[in-house]
Amino acid sequence: MTEKLPTRPPLDAFPYQRHANSRPFATDMGPGVYIYVQDENGIVHVLAETEGHLHPKVLGGGTPAAAAGGMKLEAGGVIVELDNYSGTFQFGPEILPQVREALERQGGKVAPAAERPFDH
């Protein structure tokens, strides 16, 4: 992708450090629940969902994002749930198609009924 995606800054602009376990989505990740943030280049970065305020730590440094939300991953990189729920970035459901496309470019398989739109 050569064209940059439009972004918005986090509502919590504190310059958190990037979490040590944050990484680009890949099919070798284990099954589980993850949060994601898509950067301006279209890459979806993920972090296992744990307790805490995590979305601003996926990219860190108060970095703007093109999309953010959560996903549930099954074995083999199959995404069975994909949402746009993030209190830090608060994107609408219109970002879900671009995230789906990016995850597929990164090797994931998004189940047909995976999208769970959330209105902030």
Backbone as CSV, one residue per row, in Angstrom:
resi,resn,N_x,N_y,N_z,CA_x,CA_y,CA_z,C_x,C_y,C_z
1,MET,0.863,-1.178,0.000,0.000,0.000,0.000,0.902,1.232,0.000
2,THR,0.737,2.094,-0.967,1.578,3.278,-1.064,0.875,4.517,-0.529
3,GLU,-0.436,4.545,-0.630,-1.204,5.690,-0.154,-1.477,5.545,1.341
4,LYS,-1.231,6.600,2.085,-1.465,6.588,3.526,-2.965,6.664,3.812
5,LEU,-3.400,5.965,4.843,-4.796,6.018,5.276,-5.008,7.250,6.153
6,PRO,-6.209,7.815,6.149,-6.487,8.909,7.084,-6.456,8.366,8.513
7,THR,-5.970,9.182,9.428,-5.848,8.760,10.822,-6.471,9.791,11.754
8,ARG,-6.607,9.379,13.005,-7.014,10.318,14.052,-6.182,10.021,15.294
9,PRO,-5.894,11.054,16.074,-5.102,10.844,17.287,-5.954,10.161,18.358
10,PRO,-5.297,9.502,19.304,-6.050,8.902,20.412,-6.689,9.994,21.267
11,LEU,-7.854,9.712,21.835,-8.488,10.677,22.732,-7.642,10.862,23.991
12,ASP,-6.944,9.809,24.382,-5.997,9.870,25.493,-4.615,10.038,24.869
13,ALA,-4.171,11.270,24.736,-2.941,11.563,23.995,-1.660,11.376,24.804
14,PHE,-1.754,10.806,26.014,-0.545,10.546,26.787,0.398,9.667,25.953
15,PRO,1.677,9.981,25.911,2.604,9.224,25.058,3.039,7.882,25.681
16,TYR,2.076,6.962,25.833,2.395,5.640,26.381,3.482,4.970,25.556
17,GLN,4.280,4.156,26.230,5.252,3.349,25.502,4.518,2.237,24.765
18,ARG,5.049,1.837,23.641,4.490,0.696,22.906,4.649,-0.545,23.783
19,HIS,3.587,-1.335,23.882,3.618,-2.557,24.679,4.603,-3.543,24.048
20,ALA,5.387,-4.211,24.868,6.417,-5.133,24.384,5.847,-6.275,23.540
21,ASN,4.588,-6.651,23.760,3.987,-7.764,23.022,3.166,-7.330,21.811
22,SER,3.117,-6.041,21.526,2.403,-5.541,20.350,3.173,-5.946,19.105
23,ARG,2.436,-6.441,18.084,3.095,-6.884,16.849,2.101,-6.857,15.700
24,PRO,2.594,-6.836,14.471,1.678,-6.927,13.343,0.937,-8.266,13.367
25,PHE,-0.334,-8.250,12.948,-1.105,-9.484,12.875,-0.399,-10.479,11.964
26,ALA,-0.384,-11.742,12.376,0.177,-12.824,11.572,-0.558,-14.111,11.925
27,THR,-0.544,-15.060,11.022,-1.290,-16.297,11.222,-0.661,-17.224,12.251
28,ASP,0.551,-16.949,12.701,1.173,-17.806,13.708,0.758,-17.437,15.137
29,MET,-0.113,-16.452,15.272,-0.601,-16.064,16.601,-1.555,-17.145,17.095
30,GLY,-1.550,-17.373,18.385,-2.437,-18.377,18.948,-3.876,-17.906,19.019
31,PRO,-4.796,-18.850,19.130,-6.201,-18.489,19.301,-6.378,-17.620,20.539
32,GLY,-7.348,-16.721,20.491,-7.616,-15.875,21.645,-8.321,-14.599,21.246
33,VAL,-8.436,-13.716,22.225,-9.072,-12.419,22.034,-7.967,-11.367,22.004
34,TYR,-8.011,-10.516,20.995,-6.981,-9.502,20.775,-7.631,-8.146,20.551
35,ILE,-6.868,-7.107,20.828,-7.243,-5.774,20.377,-6.337,-5.456,19.199
36,TYR,-6.783,-4.532,18.362,-5.967,-4.158,17.212,-5.993,-2.647,17.020
37,VAL,-4.952,-2.159,16.365,-4.877,-0.780,15.897,-4.231,-0.841,14.510
38,GLN,-4.866,-0.179,13.550,-4.324,-0.127,12.194,-3.559,1.174,12.023
39,ASP,-2.334,1.076,11.515,-1.519,2.279,11.329,-1.816,2.946,9.984
40,GLU,-1.193,4.077,9.734,-1.447,4.850,8.515,-1.044,4.114,7.245
41,ASN,-0.175,3.114,7.381,0.264,2.324,6.226,-0.646,1.128,5.957
42,GLY,-1.683,0.956,6.793,-2.631,-0.129,6.597,-2.305,-1.398,7.353
43,ILE,-1.209,-1.424,8.083,-0.816,-2.617,8.842,-1.639,-2.688,10.124
44,VAL,-2.206,-3.871,10.382,-2.973,-4.094,11.598,-2.037,-4.688,12.647
45,HIS,-1.883,-3.964,13.753,-1.053,-4.396,14.877,-1.980,-4.912,15.968
46,VAL,-1.561,-5.964,16.665,-2.423,-6.600,17.656,-1.705,-6.791,18.987
47,LEU,-2.528,-6.997,20.003,-2.053,-7.251,21.350,-3.112,-8.097,22.034
48,ALA,-2.685,-9.151,22.732,-3.652,-9.994,23.439,-4.447,-9.134,24.416
49,GLU,-5.752,-9.367,24.452,-6.655,-8.621,25.346,-6.405,-9.077,26.780
50,THR,-6.019,-8.140,27.588,-5.863,-8.370,29.026,-6.530,-7.188,29.710
51,GLU,-6.464,-7.148,30.993,-7.053,-6.005,31.684,-6.193,-4.774,31.463
52,GLY,-6.846,-3.646,31.407,-6.091,-2.402,31.295,-6.465,-1.599,30.069
53,HIS,-5.887,-0.458,29.989,-6.122,0.529,28.934,-5.085,0.274,27.850
54,LEU,-5.400,-0.569,26.857,-4.377,-1.077,25.949,-4.297,-0.434,24.564
55,HIS,-5.403,0.052,23.997,-5.343,0.563,22.623,-4.236,1.604,22.400
56,PRO,-4.026,2.564,23.325,-2.960,3.541,23.052,-1.548,2.960,23.169
57,LYS,-1.437,1.729,23.680,-0.128,1.094,23.835,0.221,0.166,22.681
58,VAL,-0.728,-0.047,21.760,-0.459,-0.934,20.629,0.583,-0.302,19.710
59,LEU,0.400,0.965,19.356,1.403,1.688,18.568,2.309,2.527,19.461
60,GLY,1.764,3.001,20.568,2.528,3.791,21.528,2.802,5.209,21.070
61,GLY,3.279,6.015,21.995,3.723,7.363,21.703,2.655,8.355,21.281
62,GLY,1.371,8.043,21.535,0.304,8.940,21.094,0.118,8.928,19.587
63,THR,0.557,7.843,18.941,0.495,7.724,17.484,-0.949,7.678,16.986
64,PRO,-1.289,8.464,15.985,-2.623,8.396,15.386,-2.856,7.029,14.731
65,ALA,-4.133,6.663,14.597,-4.497,5.369,14.018,-5.525,5.549,12.909
66,ALA,-5.581,4.564,12.018,-6.563,4.544,10.941,-7.790,3.724,11.326
67,ALA,-7.649,2.851,12.326,-8.746,2.020,12.799,-8.317,1.378,14.115
68,ALA,-9.304,0.971,14.908,-9.014,0.275,16.165,-10.244,-0.506,16.590
69,GLY,-10.006,-1.585,17.321,-11.102,-2.407,17.815,-10.589,-3.691,18.416
70,GLY,-11.420,-4.722,18.312,-11.071,-6.014,18.876,-11.386,-7.138,17.918
71,MET,-10.813,-8.306,18.190,-11.062,-9.483,17.365,-10.909,-10.749,18.179
72,LYS,-11.579,-11.780,17.715,-11.424,-13.108,18.288,-10.837,-13.981,17.197
73,LEU,-9.740,-14.643,17.544,-8.980,-15.423,16.577,-9.047,-16.899,16.935
74,GLU,-9.283,-17.733,15.931,-9.220,-19.179,16.110,-7.950,-19.687,15.450
75,ALA,-7.666,-20.958,15.601,-6.458,-21.559,15.047,-6.354,-21.301,13.548
76,GLY,-5.130,-21.183,13.059,-4.887,-21.000,11.637,-5.144,-19.600,11.124
77,GLY,-5.261,-18.637,12.024,-5.458,-17.253,11.593,-6.870,-16.935,11.144
78,VAL,-7.867,-17.694,11.629,-9.260,-17.440,11.259,-9.880,-16.468,12.263
79,ILE,-10.286,-15.308,11.773,-10.906,-14.286,12.621,-12.405,-14.531,12.609
80,VAL,-12.973,-14.859,13.776,-14.402,-15.180,13.855,-15.220,-14.023,14.402
81,GLU,-14.564,-13.040,15.008,-15.234,-11.815,15.452,-14.298,-10.651,15.184
82,LEU,-14.869,-9.547,14.692,-14.108,-8.344,14.377,-14.997,-7.151,14.685
83,ASP,-14.541,-6.276,15.590,-15.361,-5.113,15.931,-14.543,-3.834,15.869
84,ASN,-15.206,-2.729,16.082,-14.578,-1.409,16.066,-14.657,-0.759,17.450
85,TYR,-14.736,-1.582,18.503,-14.887,-1.050,19.857,-13.544,-0.596,20.430
86,SER,-13.392,0.699,20.602,-12.205,1.282,21.226,-12.590,2.630,21.819
87,GLY,-12.506,2.743,23.124,-12.773,4.023,23.769,-11.680,5.039,23.488
88,THR,-10.491,4.559,23.132,-9.354,5.438,22.866,-9.467,6.136,21.517
89,PHE,-9.958,5.419,20.498,-10.016,5.985,19.148,-11.438,6.242,18.655
90,GLN,-12.387,5.442,19.060,-13.811,5.614,18.747,-14.105,5.786,17.255
91,PHE,-13.645,4.842,16.455,-13.997,4.815,15.037,-15.374,4.196,14.884
92,GLY,-16.083,4.594,13.835,-17.370,3.999,13.525,-17.192,2.699,12.758
93,PRO,-18.305,1.999,12.520,-18.238,0.715,11.822,-17.775,0.815,10.366
94,GLU,-17.694,2.014,9.825,-17.237,2.169,8.438,-15.789,1.723,8.243
95,ILE,-15.029,1.561,9.313,-13.626,1.138,9.191,-13.494,-0.378,9.020
96,LEU,-14.546,-1.130,9.322,-14.439,-2.594,9.309,-14.030,-3.173,7.950
97,PRO,-14.555,-2.702,6.818,-14.092,-3.259,5.530,-12.591,-3.062,5.288
98,GLN,-12.038,-1.905,5.650,-10.602,-1.688,5.423,-9.773,-2.575,6.344
99,VAL,-10.265,-2.831,7.559,-9.543,-3.706,8.488,-9.601,-5.145,7.983
100,ARG,-10.782,-5.572,7.529,-10.935,-6.929,6.968,-9.941,-7.129,5.826
101,GLU,-9.900,-6.168,4.912,-8.997,-6.261,3.761,-7.536,-6.343,4.200
102,ALA,-7.158,-5.528,5.176,-5.776,-5.529,5.662,-5.428,-6.859,6.331
103,LEU,-6.333,-7.383,7.139,-6.080,-8.668,7.797,-5.901,-9.774,6.761
104,GLU,-6.689,-9.737,5.704,-6.550,-10.734,4.643,-5.222,-10.568,3.910
105,ARG,-4.795,-9.333,3.683,-3.470,-9.094,3.068,-2.359,-9.630,3.963
106,GLN,-2.591,-9.582,5.264,-1.588,-10.053,6.219,-1.705,-11.561,6.470
107,GLY,-2.532,-12.249,5.692,-2.622,-13.705,5.757,-3.805,-14.267,6.510
108,GLY,-4.590,-13.418,7.162,-5.733,-13.892,7.926,-6.901,-14.291,7.050
109,LYS,-7.794,-15.052,7.651,-9.045,-15.422,6.994,-10.162,-14.876,7.880
110,VAL,-10.942,-13.934,7.378,-12.017,-13.331,8.152,-13.308,-14.056,7.800
111,ALA,-13.933,-14.684,8.796,-15.179,-15.401,8.583,-16.232,-14.446,8.027
112,PRO,-17.130,-14.931,7.153,-18.131,-14.061,6.516,-18.978,-13.252,7.498
113,ALA,-19.347,-13.824,8.624,-20.211,-13.118,9.583,-19.425,-12.610,10.790
114,ALA,-18.151,-12.335,10.606,-17.293,-11.950,11.733,-17.534,-10.522,12.236
115,GLU,-17.955,-9.614,11.367,-18.050,-8.208,11.739,-19.131,-7.963,12.782
116,ARG,-18.757,-7.277,13.849,-19.662,-6.902,14.936,-19.590,-5.389,15.096
117,PRO,-20.342,-4.631,14.265,-20.274,-3.172,14.320,-20.716,-2.624,15.685
118,PHE,-20.034,-1.582,16.111,-20.351,-0.921,17.363,-20.486,0.559,17.078
119,ASP,-21.574,1.175,17.545,-21.766,2.627,17.414,-21.380,3.298,18.720
120,HIS,-20.418,4.205,18.660,-19.962,4.913,19.867,-20.943,5.993,20.239
